[in-house]
């Protein structure tokens, strides 16, 4: 390659694509564009609620198992 060919090559800017609409966005530490921010926030709140419910369900199951174990020991 000569010097003129190197000068003609375009520079490709680092970028990502929005996970929701697919538009090109600049690399700013987020994976969505500003247009899709409400959709992202809805999804994050759903994920947070499901994680809380999962933790409560696990705690409930452990509590039930402990109560049955105590009753089993007490009956014997």
C-alpha positions as CSV (number, residue, x, y, z in Angstrom):
1,X,0.0,0.0,0.0
2,X,1.2,3.4,-0.8
3,X,0.8,6.5,1.4
4,X,-2.2,7.7,-0.6
5,X,-4.1,4.4,-0.2
6,X,-3.7,4.6,3.6
7,X,-5.1,8.1,3.6
8,X,-8.2,7.1,1.7
9,X,-9.2,4.3,4.1
10,X,-12.1,5.3,6.3
11,X,-11.8,5.1,10.0
12,X,-14.3,2.8,11.6
13,X,-15.6,4.3,14.9
14,X,-16.1,1.9,17.8
15,X,-19.8,1.4,18.3
16,X,-22.5,-1.0,19.6
17,X,-26.0,-1.7,18.5
18,X,-29.1,-1.2,20.7
19,X,-30.4,-4.5,22.0
20,X,-34.0,-3.4,21.4
21,X,-34.2,-1.5,18.1
22,X,-30.8,-2.3,16.6
23,X,-29.6,1.3,16.0
24,X,-26.0,2.0,16.1
25,X,-25.0,3.8,19.4
26,X,-21.7,5.1,20.6
27,X,-19.8,3.1,23.2
28,X,-21.0,4.7,26.4
29,X,-21.3,1.8,28.8
30,X,-24.9,1.0,28.1
31,X,-26.4,-1.4,25.6
32,X,-29.5,0.6,24.6
33,X,-30.2,3.9,22.9
34,X,-32.0,6.8,24.6
35,X,-35.1,6.1,22.6
36,X,-35.4,2.6,24.2
37,X,-34.6,3.6,27.8
38,X,-38.2,3.2,29.1
39,X,-38.3,-0.3,27.6
40,X,-34.9,-1.1,29.3
41,X,-36.2,0.2,32.6
42,X,-39.3,-1.9,32.4
43,X,-37.3,-5.0,31.7
44,X,-34.9,-4.3,34.6
45,X,-37.8,-3.8,37.0
46,X,-39.3,-7.2,35.8
47,X,-36.0,-8.9,36.4
48,X,-35.7,-7.3,39.9
49,X,-39.2,-8.5,40.8
50,X,-38.6,-12.0,39.6
51,X,-35.3,-12.1,41.6
52,X,-37.1,-11.0,44.8
53,X,-39.9,-13.6,44.3
54,X,-37.3,-16.3,43.7
55,X,-35.5,-15.4,47.0
56,X,-38.8,-15.4,48.9
57,X,-39.8,-18.7,47.4
58,X,-36.4,-20.3,48.4
59,X,-36.8,-18.9,51.9
60,X,-40.3,-20.2,52.2
61,X,-39.2,-23.7,51.0
62,X,-36.3,-23.8,53.5
63,X,-38.7,-22.7,56.3
64,X,-41.2,-25.5,55.4
65,X,-38.4,-28.1,55.4
66,X,-37.1,-26.9,58.7
67,X,-40.5,-27.0,60.3
68,X,-41.1,-30.5,59.0
69,X,-37.7,-31.6,60.3
70,X,-38.4,-30.2,63.7
71,X,-41.9,-31.9,63.8
72,X,-40.3,-35.2,62.7
73,X,-37.7,-35.0,65.5
74,X,-40.3,-34.0,68.1
75,X,-42.7,-36.9,67.1
76,X,-40.0,-39.6,67.5
